[in-house]
Amino acid sequence: MWVNVERFKRRRKRNEKRGEKVFHHAGEVWNGGRSASRLTASNYGERRE
């Protein structure tokens, strides 16, 4: 299931404000789970290797 990049970014911004990680799984699918997990890890101060 491929997510539209623009929609992904927009949703990401909203979720960051609320401190939620709803977009996280969509991001992993969207990016094959590679840079997406690194990206979310830096956003939320988590380590996901």
PDBQT receptor file of N, H, CA, C and O in Angstrom, charges set to zero:
ATOM      1  N   MET A   1       0.852  -1.200   0.000  1.00  0.00    +0.000 N 
ATOM      2  CA  MET A   1       0.000   0.000   0.000  1.00  0.00    +0.000 C 
ATOM      3  C   MET A   1       0.884   1.247   0.000  1.00  0.00    +0.000 C 
ATOM      4  O   MET A   1       1.542   1.555   0.994  1.00  0.00    +0.000 OA
ATOM      5  N   TRP A   2       0.890   1.944  -1.107  1.00  0.00    +0.000 N 
ATOM      6  H   TRP A   2       0.355   1.693  -1.915  1.00  0.00    +0.000 HD
ATOM      7  CA  TRP A   2       1.763   3.113  -1.219  1.00  0.00    +0.000 C 
ATOM      8  C   TRP A   2       1.037   4.391  -0.809  1.00  0.00    +0.000 C 
ATOM      9  O   TRP A   2      -0.088   4.652  -1.235  1.00  0.00    +0.000 OA
ATOM     10  N   VAL A   3       1.691   5.157   0.005  1.00  0.00    +0.000 N 
ATOM     11  H   VAL A   3       2.605   4.945   0.351  1.00  0.00    +0.000 HD
ATOM     12  CA  VAL A   3       1.084   6.380   0.524  1.00  0.00    +0.000 C 
ATOM     13  C   VAL A   3       1.583   7.578  -0.278  1.00  0.00    +0.000 C 
ATOM     14  O   VAL A   3       2.771   7.697  -0.579  1.00  0.00    +0.000 OA
ATOM     15  N   ASN A   4       0.673   8.436  -0.603  1.00  0.00    +0.000 N 
ATOM     16  H   ASN A   4      -0.292   8.340  -0.358  1.00  0.00    +0.000 HD
ATOM     17  CA  ASN A   4       1.036   9.672  -1.294  1.00  0.00    +0.000 C 
ATOM     18  C   ASN A   4       2.004  10.483  -0.429  1.00  0.00    +0.000 C 
ATOM     19  O   ASN A   4       1.736  10.733   0.747  1.00  0.00    +0.000 OA
ATOM     20  N   VAL A   5       3.120  10.889  -1.016  1.00  0.00    +0.000 N 
ATOM     21  H   VAL A   5       3.337  10.686  -1.971  1.00  0.00    +0.000 HD
ATOM     22  CA  VAL A   5       4.179  11.549  -0.240  1.00  0.00    +0.000 C 
ATOM     23  C   VAL A   5       3.679  12.834   0.401  1.00  0.00    +0.000 C 
ATOM     24  O   VAL A   5       3.949  13.097   1.573  1.00  0.00    +0.000 OA
ATOM     25  N   GLU A   6       2.953  13.629  -0.368  1.00  0.00    +0.000 N 
ATOM     26  H   GLU A   6       2.734  13.416  -1.320  1.00  0.00    +0.000 HD
ATOM     27  CA  GLU A   6       2.463  14.900   0.169  1.00  0.00    +0.000 C 
ATOM     28  C   GLU A   6       1.540  14.667   1.351  1.00  0.00    +0.000 C 
ATOM     29  O   GLU A   6       1.641  15.345   2.374  1.00  0.00    +0.000 OA
ATOM     30  N   ARG A   7       0.628  13.692   1.201  1.00  0.00    +0.000 N 
ATOM     31  H   ARG A   7       0.547  13.141   0.370  1.00  0.00    +0.000 HD
ATOM     32  CA  ARG A   7      -0.299  13.394   2.284  1.00  0.00    +0.000 C 
ATOM     33  C   ARG A   7       0.473  12.893   3.499  1.00  0.00    +0.000 C 
ATOM     34  O   ARG A   7       0.132  13.212   4.638  1.00  0.00    +0.000 OA
ATOM     35  N   PHE A   8       1.509  12.109   3.247  1.00  0.00    +0.000 N 
ATOM     36  H   PHE A   8       1.785  11.850   2.322  1.00  0.00    +0.000 HD
ATOM     37  CA  PHE A   8       2.347  11.583   4.323  1.00  0.00    +0.000 C 
ATOM     38  C   PHE A   8       2.986  12.720   5.113  1.00  0.00    +0.000 C 
ATOM     39  O   PHE A   8       2.952  12.732   6.344  1.00  0.00    +0.000 OA
ATOM     40  N   LYS A   9       3.565  13.671   4.392  1.00  0.00    +0.000 N 
ATOM     41  H   LYS A   9       3.592  13.661   3.392  1.00  0.00    +0.000 HD
ATOM     42  CA  LYS A   9       4.231  14.791   5.060  1.00  0.00    +0.000 C 
ATOM     43  C   LYS A   9       3.238  15.610   5.870  1.00  0.00    +0.000 C 
ATOM     44  O   LYS A   9       3.504  15.990   7.010  1.00  0.00    +0.000 OA
ATOM     45  N   ARG A  10       2.072  15.878   5.248  1.00  0.00    +0.000 N 
ATOM     46  H   ARG A  10       1.856  15.569   4.322  1.00  0.00    +0.000 HD
ATOM     47  CA  ARG A  10       1.078  16.707   5.928  1.00  0.00    +0.000 C 
ATOM     48  C   ARG A  10       0.622  16.027   7.214  1.00  0.00    +0.000 C 
ATOM     49  O   ARG A  10       0.544  16.652   8.271  1.00  0.00    +0.000 OA
ATOM     50  N   ARG A  11       0.321  14.729   7.100  1.00  0.00    +0.000 N 
ATOM     51  H   ARG A  11       0.384  14.222   6.241  1.00  0.00    +0.000 HD
ATOM     52  CA  ARG A  11      -0.163  13.998   8.266  1.00  0.00    +0.000 C 
ATOM     53  C   ARG A  11       0.927  13.941   9.337  1.00  0.00    +0.000 C 
ATOM     54  O   ARG A  11       0.647  14.005  10.533  1.00  0.00    +0.000 OA
ATOM     55  N   ARG A  12       2.184  13.817   8.878  1.00  0.00    +0.000 N 
ATOM     56  H   ARG A  12       2.412  13.765   7.906  1.00  0.00    +0.000 HD
ATOM     57  CA  ARG A  12       3.298  13.732   9.801  1.00  0.00    +0.000 C 
ATOM     58  C   ARG A  12       3.396  15.009  10.641  1.00  0.00    +0.000 C 
ATOM     59  O   ARG A  12       3.601  14.954  11.854  1.00  0.00    +0.000 OA
ATOM     60  N   LYS A  13       3.248  16.142   9.984  1.00  0.00    +0.000 N 
ATOM     61  H   LYS A  13       3.081  16.187   8.999  1.00  0.00    +0.000 HD
ATOM     62  CA  LYS A  13       3.329  17.421  10.686  1.00  0.00    +0.000 C 
ATOM     63  C   LYS A  13       2.250  17.510  11.764  1.00  0.00    +0.000 C 
ATOM     64  O   LYS A  13       2.520  17.910  12.896  1.00  0.00    +0.000 OA
ATOM     65  N   ARG A  14       1.017  17.129  11.392  1.00  0.00    +0.000 N 
ATOM     66  H   ARG A  14       0.798  16.804  10.472  1.00  0.00    +0.000 HD
ATOM     67  CA  ARG A  14      -0.085  17.180  12.348  1.00  0.00    +0.000 C 
ATOM     68  C   ARG A  14       0.191  16.260  13.535  1.00  0.00    +0.000 C 
ATOM     69  O   ARG A  14      -0.021  16.639  14.687  1.00  0.00    +0.000 OA
ATOM     70  N   ASN A  15       0.661  15.059  13.245  1.00  0.00    +0.000 N 
ATOM     71  H   ASN A  15       0.833  14.751  12.310  1.00  0.00    +0.000 HD
ATOM     72  CA  ASN A  15       0.875  14.088  14.306  1.00  0.00    +0.000 C 
ATOM     73  C   ASN A  15       2.021  14.491  15.223  1.00  0.00    +0.000 C 
ATOM     74  O   ASN A  15       2.000  14.185  16.415  1.00  0.00    +0.000 OA
ATOM     75  N   GLU A  16       3.011  15.170  14.680  1.00  0.00    +0.000 N 
ATOM     76  H   GLU A  16       3.028  15.418  13.711  1.00  0.00    +0.000 HD
ATOM     77  CA  GLU A  16       4.114  15.625  15.515  1.00  0.00    +0.000 C 
ATOM     78  C   GLU A  16       3.610  16.594  16.574  1.00  0.00    +0.000 C 
ATOM     79  O   GLU A  16       4.058  16.556  17.720  1.00  0.00    +0.000 OA
ATOM     80  N   LYS A  17       2.683  17.458  16.194  1.00  0.00    +0.000 N 
ATOM     81  H   LYS A  17       2.320  17.489  15.263  1.00  0.00    +0.000 HD
ATOM     82  CA  LYS A  17       2.129  18.417  17.146  1.00  0.00    +0.000 C 
ATOM     83  C   LYS A  17       1.425  17.695  18.287  1.00  0.00    +0.000 C 
ATOM     84  O   LYS A  17       1.549  18.086  19.448  1.00  0.00    +0.000 OA
ATOM     85  N   ARG A  18       0.680  16.631  17.949  1.00  0.00    +0.000 N 
ATOM     86  H   ARG A  18       0.580  16.314  17.006  1.00  0.00    +0.000 HD
ATOM     87  CA  ARG A  18      -0.047  15.903  18.979  1.00  0.00    +0.000 C 
ATOM     88  C   ARG A  18       0.835  14.870  19.667  1.00  0.00    +0.000 C 
ATOM     89  O   ARG A  18       0.419  14.226  20.630  1.00  0.00    +0.000 OA
ATOM     90  N   GLY A  19       2.068  14.717  19.161  1.00  0.00    +0.000 N 
ATOM     91  H   GLY A  19       2.406  15.240  18.378  1.00  0.00    +0.000 HD
ATOM     92  CA  GLY A  19       2.980  13.748  19.750  1.00  0.00    +0.000 C 
ATOM     93  C   GLY A  19       2.548  12.319  19.503  1.00  0.00    +0.000 C 
ATOM     94  O   GLY A  19       2.831  11.435  20.312  1.00  0.00    +0.000 OA
ATOM     95  N   GLU A  20       1.866  12.082  18.396  1.00  0.00    +0.000 N 
ATOM     96  H   GLU A  20       1.636  12.800  17.739  1.00  0.00    +0.000 HD
ATOM     97  CA  GLU A  20       1.400  10.727  18.093  1.00  0.00    +0.000 C 
ATOM     98  C   GLU A  20       2.277  10.098  17.023  1.00  0.00    +0.000 C 
ATOM     99  O   GLU A  20       3.009  10.786  16.312  1.00  0.00    +0.000 OA
ATOM    100  N   LYS A  21       2.188   8.791  16.926  1.00  0.00    +0.000 N 
ATOM    101  H   LYS A  21       1.593   8.232  17.505  1.00  0.00    +0.000 HD
ATOM    102  CA  LYS A  21       2.997   8.091  15.935  1.00  0.00    +0.000 C 
ATOM    103  C   LYS A  21       2.104   7.335  14.963  1.00  0.00    +0.000 C 
ATOM    104  O   LYS A  21       2.471   6.269  14.467  1.00  0.00    +0.000 OA
ATOM    105  N   VAL A  22       0.935   7.891  14.695  1.00  0.00    +0.000 N 
ATOM    106  H   VAL A  22       0.637   8.757  15.098  1.00  0.00    +0.000 HD
ATOM    107  CA  VAL A  22      -0.030   7.201  13.838  1.00  0.00    +0.000 C 
ATOM    108  C   VAL A  22       0.561   6.944  12.450  1.00  0.00    +0.000 C 
ATOM    109  O   VAL A  22       0.293   5.913  11.834  1.00  0.00    +0.000 OA
ATOM    110  N   PHE A  23       1.363   7.888  11.969  1.00  0.00    +0.000 N 
ATOM    111  H   PHE A  23       1.581   8.726  12.470  1.00  0.00    +0.000 HD
ATOM    112  CA  PHE A  23       1.883   7.789  10.618  1.00  0.00    +0.000 C 
ATOM    113  C   PHE A  23       3.021   6.783  10.518  1.00  0.00    +0.000 C 
ATOM    114  O   PHE A  23       3.467   6.440   9.423  1.00  0.00    +0.000 OA
ATOM    115  N   HIS A  24       3.482   6.318  11.665  1.00  0.00    +0.000 N 
ATOM    116  H   HIS A  24       3.120   6.597  12.555  1.00  0.00    +0.000 HD
ATOM    117  CA  HIS A  24       4.709   5.532  11.701  1.00  0.00    +0.000 C 
ATOM    118  C   HIS A  24       4.637   4.301  10.798  1.00  0.00    +0.000 C 
ATOM    119  O   HIS A  24       5.543   4.053  10.003  1.00  0.00    +0.000 OA
ATOM    120  N   HIS A  25       3.554   3.534  10.925  1.00  0.00    +0.000 N 
ATOM    121  H   HIS A  25       2.818   3.736  11.571  1.00  0.00    +0.000 HD
ATOM    122  CA  HIS A  25       3.445   2.300  10.156  1.00  0.00    +0.000 C 
ATOM    123  C   HIS A  25       3.303   2.612   8.667  1.00  0.00    +0.000 C 
ATOM    124  O   HIS A  25       3.894   1.942   7.820  1.00  0.00    +0.000 OA
ATOM    125  N   ALA A  26       2.524   3.620   8.368  1.00  0.00    +0.000 N 
ATOM    126  H   ALA A  26       2.044   4.164   9.056  1.00  0.00    +0.000 HD
ATOM    127  CA  ALA A  26       2.372   4.032   6.973  1.00  0.00    +0.000 C 
ATOM    128  C   ALA A  26       3.735   4.434   6.411  1.00  0.00    +0.000 C 
ATOM    129  O   ALA A  26       4.048   4.151   5.255  1.00  0.00    +0.000 OA
ATOM    130  N   GLY A  27       4.529   5.089   7.235  1.00  0.00    +0.000 N 
ATOM    131  H   GLY A  27       4.274   5.318   8.174  1.00  0.00    +0.000 HD
ATOM    132  CA  GLY A  27       5.856   5.521   6.802  1.00  0.00    +0.000 C 
ATOM    133  C   GLY A  27       6.749   4.337   6.495  1.00  0.00    +0.000 C 
ATOM    134  O   GLY A  27       7.524   4.372   5.539  1.00  0.00    +0.000 OA
ATOM    135  N   GLU A  28       6.647   3.292   7.295  1.00  0.00    +0.000 N 
ATOM    136  H   GLU A  28       6.017   3.263   8.071  1.00  0.00    +0.000 HD
ATOM    137  CA  GLU A  28       7.505   2.133   7.079  1.00  0.00    +0.000 C 
ATOM    138  C   GLU A  28       7.133   1.436   5.774  1.00  0.00    +0.000 C 
ATOM    139  O   GLU A  28       8.005   0.995   5.025  1.00  0.00    +0.000 OA
ATOM    140  N   VAL A  29       5.832   1.343   5.510  1.00  0.00    +0.000 N 
ATOM    141  H   VAL A  29       5.124   1.702   6.118  1.00  0.00    +0.000 HD
ATOM    142  CA  VAL A  29       5.382   0.743   4.255  1.00  0.00    +0.000 C 
ATOM    143  C   VAL A  29       5.813   1.627   3.088  1.00  0.00    +0.000 C 
ATOM    144  O   VAL A  29       6.300   1.146   2.065  1.00  0.00    +0.000 OA
ATOM    145  N   TRP A  30       5.619   2.936   3.272  1.00  0.00    +0.000 N 
ATOM    146  H   TRP A  30       5.223   3.326   4.104  1.00  0.00    +0.000 HD
ATOM    147  CA  TRP A  30       5.903   3.922   2.230  1.00  0.00    +0.000 C 
ATOM    148  C   TRP A  30       7.375   3.885   1.833  1.00  0.00    +0.000 C 
ATOM    149  O   TRP A  30       7.727   4.127   0.678  1.00  0.00    +0.000 OA
ATOM    150  N   ASN A  31       8.219   3.582   2.798  1.00  0.00    +0.000 N 
ATOM    151  H   ASN A  31       7.934   3.385   3.736  1.00  0.00    +0.000 HD
ATOM    152  CA  ASN A  31       9.660   3.684   2.541  1.00  0.00    +0.000 C 
ATOM    153  C   ASN A  31      10.358   2.340   2.668  1.00  0.00    +0.000 C 
ATOM    154  O   ASN A  31      11.580   2.291   2.817  1.00  0.00    +0.000 OA
ATOM    155  N   GLY A  32       9.613   1.264   2.613  1.00  0.00    +0.000 N 
ATOM    156  H   GLY A  32       8.621   1.304   2.492  1.00  0.00    +0.000 HD
ATOM    157  CA  GLY A  32      10.225  -0.043   2.740  1.00  0.00    +0.000 C 
ATOM    158  C   GLY A  32      10.756  -0.280   4.134  1.00  0.00    +0.000 C 
ATOM    159  O   GLY A  32      11.495  -1.238   4.364  1.00  0.00    +0.000 OA
ATOM    160  N   GLY A  33      10.384   0.591   5.082  1.00  0.00    +0.000 N 
ATOM    161  H   GLY A  33       9.784   1.368   4.896  1.00  0.00    +0.000 HD
ATOM    162  CA  GLY A  33      10.776   0.407   6.472  1.00  0.00    +0.000 C 
ATOM    163  C   GLY A  33      12.213   0.783   6.752  1.00  0.00    +0.000 C 
ATOM    164  O   GLY A  33      12.714   0.518   7.845  1.00  0.00    +0.000 OA
ATOM    165  N   ARG A  34      12.888   1.393   5.797  1.00  0.00    +0.000 N 
ATOM    166  H   ARG A  34      12.481   1.608   4.909  1.00  0.00    +0.000 HD
ATOM    167  CA  ARG A  34      14.300   1.690   6.050  1.00  0.00    +0.000 C 
ATOM    168  C   ARG A  34      14.515   3.104   6.573  1.00  0.00    +0.000 C 
ATOM    169  O   ARG A  34      14.631   3.300   7.783  1.00  0.00    +0.000 OA
ATOM    170  N   SER A  35      14.570   4.107   5.670  1.00  0.00    +0.000 N 
ATOM    171  H   SER A  35      14.476   3.948   4.687  1.00  0.00    +0.000 HD
ATOM    172  CA  SER A  35      14.806   5.461   6.143  1.00  0.00    +0.000 C 
ATOM    173  C   SER A  35      13.635   5.958   6.975  1.00  0.00    +0.000 C 
ATOM    174  O   SER A  35      13.787   6.870   7.788  1.00  0.00    +0.000 OA
ATOM    175  N   ALA A  36      12.464   5.360   6.771  1.00  0.00    +0.000 N 
ATOM    176  H   ALA A  36      12.340   4.620   6.110  1.00  0.00    +0.000 HD
ATOM    177  CA  ALA A  36      11.292   5.789   7.531  1.00  0.00    +0.000 C 
ATOM    178  C   ALA A  36      11.512   5.572   9.017  1.00  0.00    +0.000 C 
ATOM    179  O   ALA A  36      11.200   6.447   9.825  1.00  0.00    +0.000 OA
ATOM    180  N   SER A  37      12.045   4.413   9.386  1.00  0.00    +0.000 N 
ATOM    181  H   SER A  37      12.298   3.702   8.730  1.00  0.00    +0.000 HD
ATOM    182  CA  SER A  37      12.241   4.150  10.806  1.00  0.00    +0.000 C 
ATOM    183  C   SER A  37      13.338   5.050  11.376  1.00  0.00    +0.000 C 
ATOM    184  O   SER A  37      13.249   5.491  12.522  1.00  0.00    +0.000 OA
ATOM    185  N   ARG A  38      14.371   5.320  10.576  1.00  0.00    +0.000 N 
ATOM    186  H   ARG A  38      14.443   4.962   9.646  1.00  0.00    +0.000 HD
ATOM    187  CA  ARG A  38      15.402   6.240  11.045  1.00  0.00    +0.000 C 
ATOM    188  C   ARG A  38      14.830   7.632  11.234  1.00  0.00    +0.000 C 
ATOM    189  O   ARG A  38      15.135   8.326  12.203  1.00  0.00    +0.000 OA
ATOM    190  N   LEU A  39      13.982   8.028  10.272  1.00  0.00    +0.000 N 
ATOM    191  H   LEU A  39      13.734   7.464   9.484  1.00  0.00    +0.000 HD
ATOM    192  CA  LEU A  39      13.359   9.338  10.285  1.00  0.00    +0.000 C 
ATOM    193  C   LEU A  39      12.483   9.515  11.534  1.00  0.00    +0.000 C 
ATOM    194  O   LEU A  39      12.587  10.516  12.242  1.00  0.00    +0.000 OA
ATOM    195  N   THR A  40      11.629   8.536  11.786  1.00  0.00    +0.000 N 
ATOM    196  H   THR A  40      11.544   7.723  11.210  1.00  0.00    +0.000 HD
ATOM    197  CA  THR A  40      10.748   8.635  12.940  1.00  0.00    +0.000 C 
ATOM    198  C   THR A  40      11.568   8.545  14.223  1.00  0.00    +0.000 C 
ATOM    199  O   THR A  40      11.234   9.184  15.221  1.00  0.00    +0.000 OA
ATOM    200  N   ALA A  41      12.630   7.762  14.199  1.00  0.00    +0.000 N 
ATOM    201  H   ALA A  41      12.901   7.243  13.388  1.00  0.00    +0.000 HD
ATOM    202  CA  ALA A  41      13.463   7.612  15.383  1.00  0.00    +0.000 C 
ATOM    203  C   ALA A  41      14.045   8.964  15.792  1.00  0.00    +0.000 C 
ATOM    204  O   ALA A  41      14.077   9.295  16.977  1.00  0.00    +0.000 OA
ATOM    205  N   SER A  42      14.504   9.743  14.811  1.00  0.00    +0.000 N 
ATOM    206  H   SER A  42      14.478   9.474  13.848  1.00  0.00    +0.000 HD
ATOM    207  CA  SER A  42      15.081  11.039  15.143  1.00  0.00    +0.000 C 
ATOM    208  C   SER A  42      13.993  12.001  15.612  1.00  0.00    +0.000 C 
ATOM    209  O   SER A  42      14.236  12.842  16.478  1.00  0.00    +0.000 OA
ATOM    210  N   ASN A  43      12.795  11.879  15.041  1.00  0.00    +0.000 N 
ATOM    211  H   ASN A  43      12.597  11.197  14.337  1.00  0.00    +0.000 HD
ATOM    212  CA  ASN A  43      11.709  12.775  15.425  1.00  0.00    +0.000 C 
ATOM    213  C   ASN A  43      11.288  12.563  16.873  1.00  0.00    +0.000 C 
ATOM    214  O   ASN A  43      10.983  13.517  17.589  1.00  0.00    +0.000 OA
ATOM    215  N   TYR A  44      11.275  11.313  17.291  1.00  0.00    +0.000 N 
ATOM    216  H   TYR A  44      11.523  10.538  16.709  1.00  0.00    +0.000 HD
ATOM    217  CA  TYR A  44      10.743  11.011  18.612  1.00  0.00    +0.000 C 
ATOM    218  C   TYR A  44      11.829  10.625  19.594  1.00  0.00    +0.000 C 
ATOM    219  O   TYR A  44      11.538  10.183  20.705  1.00  0.00    +0.000 OA
ATOM    220  N   GLY A  45      13.098  10.790  19.185  1.00  0.00    +0.000 N 
ATOM    221  H   GLY A  45      13.334  11.149  18.282  1.00  0.00    +0.000 HD
ATOM    222  CA  GLY A  45      14.190  10.486  20.086  1.00  0.00    +0.000 C 
ATOM    223  C   GLY A  45      14.254   9.012  20.441  1.00  0.00    +0.000 C 
ATOM    224  O   GLY A  45      14.670   8.655  21.543  1.00  0.00    +0.000 OA
ATOM    225  N   GLU A  46      13.848   8.160  19.523  1.00  0.00    +0.000 N 
ATOM    226  H   GLU A  46      13.509   8.450  18.628  1.00  0.00    +0.000 HD
ATOM    227  CA  GLU A  46      13.905   6.729  19.786  1.00  0.00    +0.000 C 
ATOM    228  C   GLU A  46      14.997   6.100  18.943  1.00  0.00    +0.000 C 
ATOM    229  O   GLU A  46      15.463   6.682  17.964  1.00  0.00    +0.000 OA
ATOM    230  N   ARG A  47      15.393   4.910  19.338  1.00  0.00    +0.000 N 
ATOM    231  H   ARG A  47      15.014   4.437  20.134  1.00  0.00    +0.000 HD
ATOM    232  CA  ARG A  47      16.341   4.153  18.521  1.00  0.00    +0.000 C 
ATOM    233  C   ARG A  47      15.617   2.958  17.921  1.00  0.00    +0.000 C 
ATOM    234  O   ARG A  47      15.140   2.077  18.636  1.00  0.00    +0.000 OA
ATOM    235  N   ARG A  48      15.546   2.946  16.605  1.00  0.00    +0.000 N 
ATOM    236  H   ARG A  48      15.933   3.662  16.024  1.00  0.00    +0.000 HD
ATOM    237  CA  ARG A  48      14.921   1.788  15.939  1.00  0.00    +0.000 C 
ATOM    238  C   ARG A  48      15.879   1.291  14.876  1.00  0.00    +0.000 C 
ATOM    239  O   ARG A  48      16.007   1.897  13.813  1.00  0.00    +0.000 OA
ATOM    240  N   GLU A  49      16.548   0.191  15.163  1.00  0.00    +0.000 N 
ATOM    241  H   GLU A  49      16.444  -0.301  16.027  1.00  0.00    +0.000 HD
ATOM    242  CA  GLU A  49      17.538  -0.288  14.203  1.00  0.00    +0.000 C 
ATOM    243  C   GLU A  49      16.969  -1.424  13.398  1.00  0.00    +0.000 C 
ATOM    244  O   GLU A  49      17.652  -1.968  12.530  1.00  0.00    +0.000 OA
TER     245      GLU A  49
